[in-house]
Amino acid sequence: MIRSCPVVAASVLLILGSLGPGVEAQDPDSVVAIEPILVRVLGSTIGTKAPYPVSVVAGPELTRGTASSFIEEALRAVPGVQIHNRFNFAVGERIAIRGFGARSQFGVRGVRVLVDGIPATLPDGQATLDHLDLAGLGRVEVLRGPNAALYGNAAGGVLHFRTTDPALVPASVSLRTTAGDFGMLSIEGNATGTAGNAGYRVGYTNMNYDGFRRDPVADDGTAYGAASRSTLNATVSFPVGNGTLRVVGNGMSLDAENPGSLPQRTLEEGQRSAWGFNVRSGAIKEVTQGQLGASWTGNLGESTTAEFATWGITRDLYNPIPGRVIDLSRSAGGIRSLFQGAMPLGDRASFGWGAGFEAEMQNDDRLNYGNDAGQPDFADLRLDQNERVRGSGIFVQARLDAGSNVSILTGLRYDNINFSVDDNLVDGDPDDSGKRSMGALSPSVGVVIAVADEAEIFGSIGRSFETPTTTELANQPSGAGGFNPGLEPQSGVTVEGGVRTVVANRVSLEGSIFQTKIKDGLVPFDVPSDPGRTYYRNAARAKHFGWEIAADASLLQDLKLRVAYTNIDATYEFYETDDAVFSGNNIPGLAPQRFDAVLLFDRGVGFIELRGLWQDGLVVRDDGSAYSPAYFITDARVGLYGLVLGQFNLAPFIGVANMLDATYNSSVVPNAFGSRYFEPGPTRTYRVGLGITWGR
């Protein structure tokens, strides 16, 4: 179930209380205990005192009746969040919050992402979620808006994925398998429990998928877009000193074909095919990744708490794309520390403080070769360079609770990101080695006022800062090595306000309105000489203005409805290139309106879930001359749980996606060369599954 829970920003997130959208009001049996995750409370607080909107999806909804293959299956009906499922494992799903992230050609941009407390967003701002253990998700926290004083280098907000905590039983083992159309088959295993004073959980998932896009080169009905992914995730936690030590490790391997995007003429012919150039180029993605992290949270003395965290990541990528083959080896890591305390000010007021710092590093060894039908042409070495990123940030926050009705939060963060590149391809070519340094000071201030026992208003203003990634800097239209010297970071200022309330103890409501002014916005584009590769440039000024509404209602004892509506008007205020003027046009890739609703009937022995999604049409070019039409799709899931067979509990389920068999574009590629803007969604899709659990 989804719960927009009270938060108080300081150094780490603690979600308290039972007001706000998504919380079933006054139902103690429905409350999910949530540990400090993103920002920790400064002092003792009561009520929903967050100066910005936060939503939390927790519990069975994240995995119930899913194939554990797509993030979009788990994260539904969250206001401000658009997940465009490309059904293409080679590039992943596009995730945008308040319009930030829509430019990403692969992975996640513009949004800070954490997985079990370990940043999935690297120092350069790029995040990949191939390693996410979708079968083991316990909750997802969504912080909308920049909140720059805490995180830095992200404009849209924060996504924190957290796997299920170890079960408080001696041992429990579960197995689930799901089969569906287009060769979908997943097998999931999970073992969890306690041993002495330690809790553990180990989960493994293997997923195989044939894809639904037809191979136009073979032209024999075979598909192109197959994928195979395996993930292993392990967590152990135990007390150390006056706190708790949590160790998280995971590994992932992925092998996926990239069917690419299509022009309108192909879709008009009724073909959900792959792009022929991608097939002939052997466009695939092979990646292996491993990471290990540890965090300790506890007390330092009587009045100060602290958290220390460290992590390391390795990633190897082999990625043929049209025109070239990318061979990348990456290592990254970092440390983070947080300190906080609080003190009373008289009988009713209190003051809290928080401070912390973080340091991160990223090393990329990048090789680009010519593409010979999907194989690297070693005689055509086009790029050979070592890229280094060093990021550091320091932040402080203070909170004043003036009685029980007014809370004021202020924060300040400074980020410094240093990029350097060593060009190894200098024999007969210029040496493109160089350095780039990008930094910013990001202040924020917010206020929350309780106007009644079950209602409060909030508002905040904050500055965001977002650098180009190493890939965006390395891709230069001139073909030169090194980093693009003209590509600058984008910055923004966000002003927002809203209200939270509970009506008749049955309906939780939250509404917010926001505006972000952006300077030097990063814009993707293609060039005729290198189709299939994305380049970036800055737009001088842009604006995102919109509002979000979330409602969670208990219609009957066993019937619940959750809806989320997002409206966003994203435009270029001033944007000119050498040969065109785009000022006043809509920013491509963003749906102006999106309505998402989930209806759940759950009697405790089984469930029926219906979901409807309507998305407005959206432009796909900076000049506004092409667009992707609006669509409406519906899904259904039905299942049982608690069926006892000896020592085992059985949980069968079935699911149908796109029940009305709509023809729609699930995602788009803004400004793609050759009018290849569109990534079609699949036809009506069925799946069946069975979960088996031994132990509680």
C-alpha positions in Angstrom: 0.0 0.0 0.0 1.1 3.5 -0.6 1.6 6.0 2.2 2.7 9.6 1.9 4.1 9.8 5.4 5.3 12.6 7.5 8.9 13.5 7.2 11.2 16.1 8.7 14.2 16.9 6.7 17.6 17.0 8.3 20.3 14.5 7.7 18.4 11.2 7.3 14.6 10.4 6.4 12.3 9.2 9.2 8.7 8.7 8.3 6.3 9.1 11.1 2.6 9.6 11.8 -0.5 8.6 10.0 -1.6 11.7 8.1 -1.0 12.5 4.5 -2.1 10.9 1.2 -1.9 7.2 1.1 -2.2 6.6 4.8 -5.3 4.8 5.9 -6.3 7.2 8.7 -6.8 5.9 12.2 -6.2 2.3 11.3 -3.4 1.0 13.6 -3.3 -2.4 12.0 -2.3 -0.9 8.6 0.6 1.1 9.9 4.0 0.0 8.5 7.0 0.7 10.8 9.6 2.6 8.9 13.2 3.0 10.0 15.2 6.2 9.5 16.2 6.1 5.8 16.6 9.4 4.0 16.3 12.2 6.5 16.2 11.9 10.2 13.9 13.8 12.5 15.6 16.7 14.2 14.1 16.6 17.7 10.7 15.2 18.8 7.9 16.0 16.4 4.2 15.1 16.0 2.2 15.2 12.8 3.0 15.7 9.2 5.7 18.3 9.3 7.4 17.9 5.9 7.8 21.1 3.8 7.6 19.1 0.6 5.7 16.0 -0.6 6.9 12.5 0.1 5.2 9.2 -0.8 6.0 5.7 0.3 5.0 2.5 -1.4 5.3 -0.4 1.0 4.2 -4.0 1.6 2.8 -6.6 -0.8 1.8 -4.1 -3.5 5.4 -4.0 -4.7 5.6 -7.6 -5.6 2.0 -9.0 -5.5 1.1 -10.6 -8.9 4.2 -9.2 -10.7 6.8 -10.9 -12.7 9.5 -9.0 -10.8 10.8 -7.7 -14.2 9.8 -4.0 -14.5 9.9 -1.1 -12.0 6.7 0.2 -13.5 4.9 -2.9 -12.2 5.7 -2.0 -8.6 5.6 1.8 -8.5 2.1 2.9 -9.5 -0.2 5.8 -8.8 2.5 8.0 -7.3 1.9 11.7 -8.1 4.6 13.6 -10.0 6.3 10.3 -11.1 6.2 9.2 -14.7 7.7 5.7 -15.5 7.9 5.0 -19.2 8.5 1.3 -19.6 10.4 0.8 -22.9 10.2 -3.0 -22.5 13.9 -2.8 -23.6 16.3 -4.2 -20.9 19.3 -2.8 -22.8 18.4 0.8 -21.9 16.0 0.3 -19.0 12.9 2.2 -18.0 12.8 6.0 -18.1 11.9 7.5 -14.8 11.0 11.2 -14.5 9.9 13.2 -11.4 8.2 16.5 -12.1 9.7 16.2 -15.6 13.3 15.7 -14.6 14.7 12.6 -16.1 12.8 12.6 -19.3 16.0 13.3 -21.3 17.7 10.1 -20.2 18.6 7.8 -23.1 19.4 5.0 -20.7 19.3 4.6 -16.9 18.0 7.4 -14.7 19.0 11.1 -14.8 17.8 14.0 -12.8 16.7 11.9 -9.9 18.9 10.8 -7.0 18.5 7.0 -6.5 19.5 4.9 -3.5 19.2 1.1 -3.1 19.4 -0.1 0.5 21.2 3.1 1.5 23.8 2.7 -1.2 23.7 5.4 -3.9 22.8 4.0 -7.3 23.4 7.5 -8.6 27.1 7.9 -9.3 29.1 11.1 -8.7 28.4 12.3 -12.2 24.7 12.0 -11.7 24.0 8.8 -13.8 22.1 5.9 -12.2 21.4 2.4 -13.5 19.0 0.0 -11.9 19.8 -3.3 -13.5 20.9 -4.6 -10.1 17.6 -3.8 -8.4 16.2 -6.8 -6.6 12.5 -6.3 -7.7 11.4 -9.6 -6.1 12.7 -8.6 -2.7 11.4 -5.0 -2.5 10.0 -4.0 0.9 9.3 -0.3 0.2 10.1 2.6 -2.0 10.3 6.2 -0.8 9.8 9.0 -3.2 10.8 12.5 -2.3 9.5 15.0 -4.9 11.4 18.3 -5.5 15.1 19.1 -5.3 15.7 19.2 -1.5 19.2 20.1 -2.6 20.6 20.6 0.9 20.5 16.9 1.5 21.5 15.3 -1.8 22.8 17.6 -4.4 23.3 16.9 -8.2 19.6 16.1 -8.8 16.7 18.3 -9.6 13.7 16.0 -9.7 13.9 14.4 -6.3 14.9 11.2 -4.6 14.0 7.5 -5.1 15.0 5.1 -2.3 14.5 1.4 -3.0 14.8 -0.8 0.0 14.6 -4.6 0.1 12.6 -6.4 2.7 14.1 -6.5 6.2 15.1 -9.9 7.6 12.2 -11.8 9.0 12.0 -12.1 12.8 11.8 -15.9 12.6 14.4 -18.7 12.9 14.2 -19.4 9.1 11.8 -19.0 6.2 12.4 -20.1 2.6 10.3 -19.1 -0.4 10.2 -19.8 -4.1 8.2 -18.2 -6.8 8.0 -18.7 -10.5 6.1 -16.6 -13.1 5.5 -17.4 -16.8 3.9 -15.2 -19.4 3.6 -14.1 -23.0 6.7 -13.3 -25.2 8.8 -15.9 -23.4 8.7 -14.2 -20.0 9.9 -16.6 -17.3 11.2 -15.7 -13.9 12.4 -17.8 -10.9 12.8 -16.2 -7.5 14.3 -17.7 -4.4 14.5 -16.1 -0.9 15.9 -17.2 2.5 15.5 -15.1 5.6 15.5 -15.3 9.3 17.7 -14.8 12.4 20.8 -16.4 13.8 21.6 -15.3 17.3 21.3 -11.5 17.4 21.8 -11.1 13.6 19.1 -11.0 10.9 19.8 -12.1 7.4 18.1 -12.2 4.0 19.4 -13.7 0.7 17.5 -13.4 -2.5 18.1 -14.7 -6.0 16.2 -13.9 -9.2 16.7 -15.2 -12.8 14.5 -13.7 -15.5 14.3 -14.5 -19.2 12.4 -12.7 -21.9 12.1 -13.2 -25.7 10.7 -9.7 -26.4 7.7 -8.8 -28.6 9.4 -6.7 -31.3 9.7 -8.6 -34.6 13.1 -9.0 -36.3 12.8 -7.2 -39.6 16.1 -8.5 -41.0 15.3 -12.2 -40.5 11.7 -11.5 -41.5 10.6 -15.0 -40.3 8.6 -14.0 -37.3 11.4 -14.3 -34.7 11.7 -11.6 -32.1 14.5 -9.2 -31.4 14.7 -7.7 -27.9 15.5 -10.8 -25.8 17.0 -10.4 -22.3 18.4 -12.6 -19.6 19.1 -11.1 -16.1 20.2 -12.6 -12.8 20.5 -10.8 -9.5 21.8 -11.9 -6.1 21.1 -9.7 -3.1 22.2 -10.4 0.5 21.6 -8.4 3.7 22.8 -9.0 7.2 22.3 -6.7 10.2 23.4 -7.0 13.8 24.1 -4.7 16.9 27.5 -3.1 17.2 28.2 -0.8 20.1 25.3 1.6 20.7 23.9 1.0 17.2 23.2 -1.3 14.3 25.5 -2.4 11.6 23.9 -3.3 8.2 25.9 -4.9 5.4 24.5 -5.2 1.9 26.0 -6.9 -1.1 24.6 -7.8 -4.5 25.7 -9.0 -7.9 24.1 -8.8 -11.3 24.6 -10.0 -14.8 22.5 -8.9 -17.8 22.5 -9.8 -21.5 19.9 -7.9 -23.6 19.2 -7.0 -27.2 18.4 -3.4 -28.1 15.5 -3.2 -30.6 15.7 0.6 -30.7 13.0 3.2 -31.5 10.8 3.4 -34.6 9.6 6.1 -37.0 5.8 6.9 -37.4 5.6 5.3 -40.8 6.6 1.9 -39.4 4.0 2.1 -36.7 1.3 3.1 -39.2 2.1 -0.1 -41.1 1.0 -1.9 -37.9 4.5 -3.3 -37.2 5.8 -3.6 -33.7 9.3 -4.5 -35.1 12.8 -3.7 -34.1 14.7 -1.1 -36.0 16.6 -2.8 -38.8 19.8 -0.7 -38.3 19.9 -1.9 -34.7 19.6 -5.5 -35.7 22.2 -5.3 -38.4 24.5 -3.5 -35.9 24.1 -6.3 -33.4 22.9 -3.7 -30.8 23.1 -5.4 -27.4 24.1 -4.7 -23.9 26.2 -7.1 -21.8 26.9 -6.0 -18.2 28.1 -7.4 -14.9 28.1 -5.5 -11.7 28.9 -6.1 -8.1 28.6 -3.9 -5.1 29.2 -4.0 -1.3 28.2 -1.5 1.3 28.0 -1.1 5.0 26.3 1.4 7.3 26.2 1.9 11.1 23.5 3.9 12.8 23.5 4.6 16.5 24.1 7.0 19.4 27.2 9.0 20.1 26.7 10.1 23.7 23.4 11.2 25.2 22.4 13.9 22.8 23.9 13.1 19.4 23.2 10.4 16.9 25.2 9.5 13.9 25.4 7.4 10.8 28.4 6.3 8.9 28.3 4.5 5.5 30.7 3.3 2.9 30.3 1.4 -0.4 32.1 0.2 -3.5 30.9 -0.7 -7.0 32.4 -2.4 -10.0 30.8 -2.6 -13.4 31.9 -4.0 -16.8 29.9 -3.0 -19.9 30.1 -4.3 -23.5 27.6 -2.3 -25.6 27.5 -2.4 -29.5 25.3 0.4 -30.8 24.8 1.6 -34.4 28.1 3.0 -35.6 30.3 1.9 -32.7 31.1 -0.6 -29.9 31.5 0.7 -26.4 33.7 -1.2 -23.9 33.6 0.3 -20.5 35.1 -0.7 -17.1 33.9 1.2 -14.1 34.8 1.3 -10.4 33.1 3.7 -7.9 32.8 4.1 -4.2 32.2 6.6 -1.5 31.7 7.4 2.2 29.1 9.4 4.0 28.7 10.6 7.6 25.8 12.2 9.4 25.5 13.8 12.8 22.4 15.3 14.5 21.1 16.6 17.8 18.3 18.5 19.4 17.6 20.8 22.3 14.5 22.3 23.9 13.9 26.0 23.8 11.6 26.7 26.7 8.5 24.7 27.4 7.1 24.4 23.9 9.7 25.2 21.3 12.7 23.1 20.2 15.8 23.4 18.0 17.4 20.6 16.0 20.5 20.5 13.9 22.0 18.2 11.4 25.3 18.1 9.6 27.2 15.8 7.3 29.6 15.3 4.5 30.2 12.8 1.7 33.0 12.0 -0.7 32.6 9.9 -3.8 34.8 8.7 -6.7 34.2 7.2 -10.1 36.8 5.8 -12.5 35.8 4.9 -16.1 38.1 3.2 -18.6 36.3 3.8 -21.9 37.1 2.3 -25.4 35.1 3.0 -28.5 35.6 0.9 -31.7 34.0 0.9 -35.1 31.0 -1.5 -35.3 31.5 -4.4 -37.7 28.0 -6.1 -37.7 28.0 -6.1 -33.9 31.7 -7.0 -33.4 34.4 -4.5 -32.5 36.6 -3.4 -35.4 39.9 -3.4 -33.5 41.6 -1.6 -36.4 39.1 1.3 -36.0 39.8 2.5 -32.4 37.9 5.8 -32.1 38.2 6.5 -28.4 40.6 5.4 -25.7 40.4 7.4 -22.5 40.4 7.2 -18.7 37.7 9.3 -17.1 37.8 10.3 -13.4 35.2 11.9 -11.3 35.7 13.1 -7.7 32.7 14.5 -5.9 32.4 16.0 -2.4 29.6 17.6 -0.6 29.0 19.1 2.8 25.6 20.1 4.2 24.0 21.6 7.3 20.4 21.9 8.4 18.5 23.5 11.2 14.9 23.0 12.3 12.9 25.2 14.6 9.6 23.9 16.0 7.8 26.9 17.4 5.2 25.1 19.5 2.9 22.5 18.0 1.7 24.5 15.0 4.7 25.9 13.1 7.9 24.3 12.0 10.7 26.0 10.0 13.5 24.1 8.2 16.6 25.7 6.6 19.5 24.0 4.9 22.6 24.7 3.0 24.7 22.4 0.9 27.9 22.8 -1.2 28.9 20.4 -3.9 32.1 20.2 -5.9 32.4 17.7 -8.8 35.8 17.4 -10.6 36.0 15.7 -14.0 39.3 14.7 -15.6 40.1 12.7 -18.7 43.3 11.2 -20.0 43.2 10.8 -23.7 45.3 7.7 -24.7 44.6 8.0 -28.4 47.1 10.7 -29.4 49.1 9.0 -32.1 48.4 11.2 -35.0 45.5 12.9 -33.2 45.5 15.9 -30.8 45.7 15.2 -27.1 42.2 15.9 -25.8 43.1 15.3 -22.1 41.6 17.9 -19.8 39.7 18.8 -16.7 36.3 20.2 -15.8 35.3 21.5 -12.4 31.7 22.1 -11.4 30.4 23.3 -8.1 27.4 25.0 -6.6 26.0 26.3 -3.3 22.4 25.1 -2.8 20.3 26.8 0.0 16.7 25.8 0.9 14.1 26.8 3.4 10.6 25.4 4.2 7.8 25.9 6.6 4.9 23.7 7.8 1.8 25.2 9.5 -0.8 23.0 11.2 -4.2 24.7 10.7 -6.2 21.9 12.3 -5.8 18.6 14.0 -5.9 16.8 10.6 -4.8 19.4 8.2 -1.6 21.3 7.5 -0.1 23.5 4.8 3.5 23.5 3.7 5.8 25.4 1.4 9.5 25.5 0.5 12.0 27.1 -1.9 15.3 25.4 -2.9 18.1 25.5 -5.4 19.1 22.4 -7.5 22.3 21.5 -9.3 22.9 18.9 -11.9 26.1 18.1 -13.8 26.4 16.4 -17.2 27.4 12.7 -16.9 30.7 11.4 -18.2 28.9 9.9 -21.1 27.2 13.2 -21.9 30.5 15.0 -21.7 32.4 12.4 -23.8 29.9 12.4 -26.7 31.0 15.2 -28.9 29.4 15.9 -32.3 32.9 16.7 -33.6 34.1 13.2 -32.8 36.9 14.5 -30.7 38.1 12.8 -27.5 38.1 14.3 -24.1 35.2 16.2 -22.6 32.9 18.6 -24.3 34.2 22.0 -23.2 30.9 23.8 -23.9 28.5 21.6 -22.0 27.6 23.2 -18.7 25.7 21.9 -15.6 22.1 22.9 -15.3 20.8 24.7 -12.2 17.3 25.5 -11.0 15.2 27.2 -8.3 12.0 25.4 -7.2 9.2 27.1 -5.3 6.4 24.8 -4.1 3.5 24.7 -1.7 0.7 22.4 -0.7 -1.9 21.0 1.8 -2.5 17.7 3.5 -5.6 16.6 5.2 -7.8 13.6 6.2 -11.5 13.7 5.5 -13.9 11.7 7.6 -11.2 9.3 8.7 -11.5 7.6 5.4 -9.9 9.7 2.7 -6.4 11.1 2.8 -5.6 13.9 0.4 -2.5 15.8 -0.6 -2.2 18.6 -3.2 0.8 20.5 -4.2 1.8 23.1 -6.7 5.3 23.9 -7.9 7.4 25.9 -10.3 11.1 25.3 -11.3 13.1 27.9 -13.2 16.0 26.2 -15.0 19.2 27.7 -16.4 21.4 25.9 -18.9 19.0 22.9 -19.2 20.6 19.8 -20.7 18.9 18.8 -24.0 19.5 15.6 -26.0 19.8 15.6 -29.8 21.0 13.3 -32.7 23.2 14.2 -35.7 22.9 12.7 -39.2 26.5 11.6 -39.2 26.1 9.3 -36.2 22.5 8.0 -35.9 21.7 6.1 -32.8 24.1 8.1 -30.6 22.8 10.9 -28.4 24.6 14.2 -27.9 23.7 17.1 -25.5 23.7 20.8 -25.5 22.4 23.5 -23.1 19.1 25.4 -23.4 19.5 28.9 -21.9 16.3 29.0 -19.8 13.3 26.7 -19.2 10.4 26.4 -16.8 8.5 23.5 -15.2 5.1 24.5 -13.7 2.6 22.0 -12.4 0.4 20.6 -9.7 -0.1 17.1 -8.2 -3.1 15.6 -6.4 -3.0 12.3 -4.5 -6.0 10.6 -2.8 -6.2 7.3 -0.9 -9.7 6.2 0.1 -11.1 3.3 2.1 -14.4 2.8 0.3 -15.3 -0.3 2.3 -13.6 -2.4 4.8 -11.9 -4.5 2.1 -12.1 -2.1 -0.8 -9.5 0.7 -1.3 -8.9 3.2 -4.1 -5.8 5.2 -4.7 -5.5 7.8 -7.4 -2.8 10.2 -8.5 -3.1 13.1 -11.0 -0.1 15.0 -12.3 -0.2 18.2 -14.5 3.0 19.7 -15.8 3.6 22.5 -18.3 7.3 22.3 -19.3 8.5 24.9 -21.8 11.7 26.5 -23.1 11.7 30.2 -22.1 14.7 30.9 -24.2 16.4 28.4 -26.4 18.2 29.1 -29.7 20.7 27.1 -31.8 22.7 28.2 -34.8 19.8 27.3 -37.2 16.6 27.3 -35.1 14.6 29.1 -32.4 12.7 26.9 -29.9 11.8 29.6 -27.3 8.2 29.1 -26.1 7.9 25.5 -27.2 7.1 22.5 -25.0 10.0 20.4 -23.7 9.7 17.0 -25.5 9.3 13.7 -23.8 7.0 14.9 -21.0 3.3 14.1 -20.7 1.4 17.3 -19.7 -1.2 15.2 -17.9 -1.2 11.8 -16.3 -3.9 10.0 -14.3 -3.2 6.8 -12.5 -5.6 4.8 -10.4 -5.5 1.5 -8.5 -8.6 -0.3 -7.0 -7.8 -3.1 -4.6 -10.2 -5.6 -3.1 -8.4 -7.8 -0.4 -10.2 -10.1 2.0 -7.1 -11.5 3.5 -7.2 -14.9 1.7 -6.9 -13.3 -1.8 -7.0 -10.1 -3.8 -8.3 -8.5 -7.0 -6.4 -5.5 -8.2 -7.5 -3.3 -11.2 -5.3 -0.5 -12.5 -6.1 2.2 -15.1 -3.5 4.7 -16.6 -4.4 7.6 -18.9 -1.5 9.6 -20.3 -1.8 12.7 -22.4 -0.2 13.1 -25.8 3.3 14.6 -25.7 5.6 16.3 -28.2 8.8 14.5 -29.2 10.8 17.3 -31.0 12.1 20.6 -29.8 10.2 22.4 -32.6 6.9 20.7 -31.7 6.3 19.3 -35.2 5.8 15.7 -34.0 4.0 14.1 -31.1 3.0 10.8 -29.5 -0.8 10.4 -29.0 -2.5 10.0 -25.7 -3.4 6.5 -24.5 -5.4 4.6 -21.9 -4.4 1.1 -20.7 -5.8 -1.2 -18.0 -4.3 -4.1 -16.0 -5.7 -6.7 -13.7 -4.2 -9.0 -11.1 -6.0 -11.8 -9.2 -4.4 -14.1 -6.6 -4.8 -16.2 -3.5 -2.4 -16.5 -0.5 -2.4 -18.6 2.6 -3.3 -21.9 0.9 -1.8 -24.5 3.2 -0.4 -27.8 1.9 1.4 -29.6 4.6 4.3 -27.4 5.8 4.0 -25.1 2.8 1.9 -22.0 2.0 0.9 -21.6 -1.6 0.1 -18.3 -3.4 -1.1 -18.7 -7.0 -1.9 -15.6 -9.2 -2.7 -14.5 -12.7 -2.3 -11.1 -14.4 -3.4 -9.4 -17.6 -1.6 -6.3 -18.9 -3.1 -4.0 -21.5 -6.5 -5.8 -21.1 -8.2 -3.6 -23.8 -5.3 -4.4 -26.3 -4.6 -0.7 -26.9 -2.1 0.4 -29.5 0.2 2.9 -27.8 3.7 4.2 -27.4 5.1 3.2 -24.0 8.0 5.6 -24.4 9.6 8.1 -26.8 13.1 9.2 -27.7 13.2 13.1 -27.9 14.8 14.6 -31.0 15.8 11.3 -32.5 17.4 11.3 -35.9 15.4 9.9 -38.8 12.1 10.6 -36.9 12.7 7.5 -34.8 10.9 8.9 -31.8 8.6 6.0 -30.8 9.0 2.9 -28.6 5.8 0.9 -28.9 4.2 -1.0 -26.0 3.1 -4.7 -26.3 -0.3 -6.1 -27.0 -2.5 -7.7 -24.4 -0.2 -9.8 -22.2 -1.0 -12.7 -19.8 1.1 -14.2 -17.0 0.6 -16.9 -14.3 2.6 -17.5 -11.2 2.9 -19.6 -8.1 4.7 -18.7 -4.8 5.6 -21.4 -2.3 6.8 -20.6 1.3 8.2 -22.9 3.9 8.1 -21.4 7.4 6.4 -18.1 8.4 
